Amino acid sequence: NVGHAVHHADWNWKNIYSPFARIHFVESGSAEIIREDHRYTLKEGHLYLTPPYAKHGYTCTGDLSLYYIHIYEALGKQLSIFDILDFPVEIEGDEIIIPLIKRLVAINPKLELQAYDPKDYDNSPTLMKNISQYKHIGPALEMETEGILKQLISRFLTHASDKNLGLDERILQSIHYIHSNIDKHIKIEELAQASCLTEDHFIRLFKKQMHSTPRKYINQKKIEQAQLMMLVKDVSIKELAYRLGFENISYFNRLFKNISGENPGKMQRKILALREPPVAKKHE
């Protein structure tokens, strides 16, 4: 999605957990982005980046004019740029930013949000519709769109730091293995053996460096992948679980709800309901 929005104390959403990365450029007014209990006051002429799957919220008590850009990375088994780097939340815009963003909106006129509630645009077939529209914009505009996005992200990249800097090489290797085999059942014992460590030692080292147990990290990445697959593919919950290496569907359902906050069946029913074309009214 990309577009321009004007809010009047109505940009107030909590507990957003989304597969999209978000870039906001504040034209005028003010609001707040809340991430991990920290509040960032939005300033005019500044850009704000929120990585995918970063739980956050917005508060707005007055007038606010901003541009929004929502980006999703295609399904794959490689590490995301957001897994590799820590990006700053806020950077100051420059004289090139505004023309670039306006041009991005101009060449993607059908990708504006139809509703501002994240529950409406994050977890619905709107994504598939937009992907379909984007695929038909032609190679020239597609290249220009990607070029503008790269320029915008490059502004944040200048101030980014290596998230894995200082990581033990054995832990880094295990992270790459997890992402490359996200569709398989991954045993902690195998990761430990590949790292030439005992299982207990590997778990302690992983937790110390990643602030998460190996199993929790694996499950987190599997459910993130499941959310995106559900949005862009027509797949049953059972098949979705099997494709990600789960043999126990009940366990997958519990894990999905625990991490995403919503039961996968309920989320899928919402998606299926929105896919159905509206029933035409009969005219007398």
Disulfide bonds with the S-S distance in Angstrom:
none
